[in-house]
Amino acid sequence: MSYLRVRILGGPQLAAALKARQEAVKKAMAVSVGLGAQLVYGRVVRKLSGPVLKVDTGRLRQSIQALVEGSESDHPRGIVGTNVEYAPVHEYGLTIMHPGSMAVDRPSSRNPNRRHTLQFTVGGRGFYRIRTRPHAIKMPERPFMRPSLTESVPQIRNIMVNRLARALKGAV
């Protein structure tokens, strides 16, 4: 069995120096988290500008927000998100089990399969009804949040390491 023995010279002085830099480290981490959240925010907005979802009204893209919670605490947290109700459908996809129904369309001359439909006239216009069987309606996932975070992780790590090193520079 192998052992590794480490002896730190000046341990009490090192501990005191690190304690003196505690506030600088907290601030550096809060700033890093904020910069990381902004980085993810930028990637999300770019993905919503065409590569992942085509812009219709721009509502989803305009709703994206980035903020930092607990910047004064020991555990700051960056949050990037949206309050648009259909965002999870695009991010994760959705399957709806349709129970089957009757759909109304017009005119009967447009229906190539007339024998399986109910045809009728209302106000001189011809209509037909088609029965639909139970079926699944699938909306594929079009993730924009998760890939943005995944792509940002190496840069966020570098930001944190550099900010932490600067904060500790005076301590070591």
C-alpha positions in Angstrom: 0.0 0.0 0.0 1.3 3.4 -0.9 1.0 6.6 1.1 1.5 10.2 0.2 2.7 12.5 3.0 2.4 16.2 2.5 3.9 18.7 4.9 2.7 22.3 4.6 5.2 24.8 5.9 3.6 28.0 7.2 0.2 26.4 7.5 -1.2 28.9 10.1 0.1 31.8 7.9 -1.5 30.3 4.8 -4.8 29.8 6.6 -4.8 33.4 7.8 -4.0 34.7 4.3 -6.8 32.6 2.8 -9.3 33.9 5.5 -8.3 37.5 4.7 -9.2 36.8 1.0 -12.6 35.2 1.8 -14.7 38.2 0.7 -12.6 38.6 -2.4 -13.2 34.9 -3.3 -17.0 35.2 -2.6 -17.1 38.3 -4.9 -15.1 36.6 -7.6 -17.4 33.6 -7.6 -20.5 35.7 -7.7 -19.1 37.7 -10.7 -18.1 34.4 -12.4 -21.6 33.0 -12.0 -23.1 36.2 -13.4 -20.7 36.1 -16.4 -21.5 32.5 -16.9 -25.2 33.2 -16.9 -24.8 35.9 -19.4 -22.8 33.6 -21.6 -25.5 31.0 -21.6 -28.1 33.7 -22.1 -26.3 34.9 -25.3 -26.2 31.3 -26.7 -29.9 30.7 -26.0 -30.9 33.9 -27.7 -28.7 33.0 -30.8 -30.3 29.6 -31.0 -33.8 31.1 -30.9 -32.8 33.4 -33.7 -33.0 30.7 -36.3 -30.7 27.6 -35.9 -33.1 25.8 -33.6 -36.5 27.5 -33.9 -37.6 29.8 -36.6 -38.7 33.2 -35.3 -42.4 33.8 -35.6 -43.3 36.5 -33.2 -40.1 36.6 -31.2 -42.0 36.2 -27.9 -39.9 33.2 -26.7 -36.6 34.9 -27.6 -37.6 38.1 -25.9 -38.7 36.3 -22.7 -35.3 34.8 -22.0 -33.8 36.2 -18.8 -30.5 35.7 -16.9 -30.0 36.5 -13.2 -27.9 35.6 -10.3 -29.4 34.6 -7.0 -27.5 34.6 -3.7 -24.6 36.7 -4.9 -24.0 37.8 -1.3 -24.0 34.2 0.0 -21.4 31.4 -0.2 -23.5 29.7 -2.9 -24.4 32.1 -5.8 -26.6 30.6 -8.5 -27.0 31.7 -12.1 -30.4 31.2 -13.6 -31.3 31.5 -17.3 -34.9 30.8 -18.2 -38.2 31.9 -19.6 -41.8 32.2 -18.4 -43.4 31.4 -21.8 -45.7 28.5 -21.3 -44.8 26.7 -24.6 -41.0 26.8 -24.0 -40.9 23.3 -22.3 -42.7 21.8 -25.3 -40.0 23.1 -27.6 -37.2 22.2 -25.2 -38.3 18.6 -24.4 -40.9 17.7 -27.1 -44.4 16.5 -26.5 -46.6 13.6 -27.5 -50.4 14.1 -27.3 -52.6 11.0 -27.5 -55.5 12.1 -29.6 -58.7 10.1 -28.8 -60.1 10.3 -32.4 -62.9 12.6 -33.6 -64.7 14.0 -36.5 -63.3 16.8 -38.5 -65.3 19.0 -40.8 -64.0 20.3 -44.1 -65.5 21.6 -47.4 -66.5 21.0 -50.4 -67.0 17.3 -51.0 -65.3 17.5 -54.4 -62.0 17.9 -52.5 -62.4 14.5 -50.8 -60.9 11.7 -52.9 -62.3 8.9 -50.6 -66.0 9.8 -50.6 -67.4 6.4 -49.5 -66.0 6.6 -45.9 -67.3 10.1 -45.2 -70.6 11.7 -44.2 -71.5 14.3 -46.9 -74.0 17.1 -46.3 -75.0 20.5 -47.5 -75.4 23.7 -45.3 -76.6 26.9 -46.9 -75.9 25.6 -50.4 -72.3 24.6 -49.6 -71.1 21.0 -49.7 -69.2 19.6 -46.7 -67.9 16.2 -45.6 -66.8 14.8 -42.3 -63.9 12.4 -41.9 -63.5 10.2 -38.9 -60.1 10.1 -37.4 -58.8 7.1 -35.4 -57.0 7.5 -32.1 -53.4 8.6 -32.8 -50.4 10.2 -31.4 -49.5 13.8 -32.3 -45.7 14.3 -31.8 -43.9 17.5 -31.5 -40.2 16.8 -31.7 -37.8 18.3 -29.1 -36.0 21.4 -30.3 -33.7 22.1 -27.3 -32.2 25.6 -27.0 -31.5 25.8 -23.2 -29.7 22.5 -22.5 -27.3 22.7 -25.4 -26.5 26.3 -24.6 -25.4 25.4 -21.1 -23.5 22.3 -22.3 -21.6 24.4 -24.9 -20.8 27.1 -22.3 -19.4 24.8 -19.5 -15.7 25.0 -20.6 -15.8 28.8 -20.9 -17.6 29.1 -17.6 -15.0 26.9 -15.9 -12.2 29.1 -17.4 -13.9 32.3 -16.1 -14.2 30.8 -12.6 -10.6 29.6 -12.5 -9.2 32.9 -13.7 -11.4 35.0 -11.3 -10.6 32.8 -8.4 -6.9 32.9 -9.2 -7.0 36.7 -9.3 -8.9 36.8 -6.0 -6.3 34.5 -4.3 -3.3 36.2 -5.8 -2.8 38.4 -2.8 -3.3 35.4 -0.4 -0.7 33.0 -1.6 
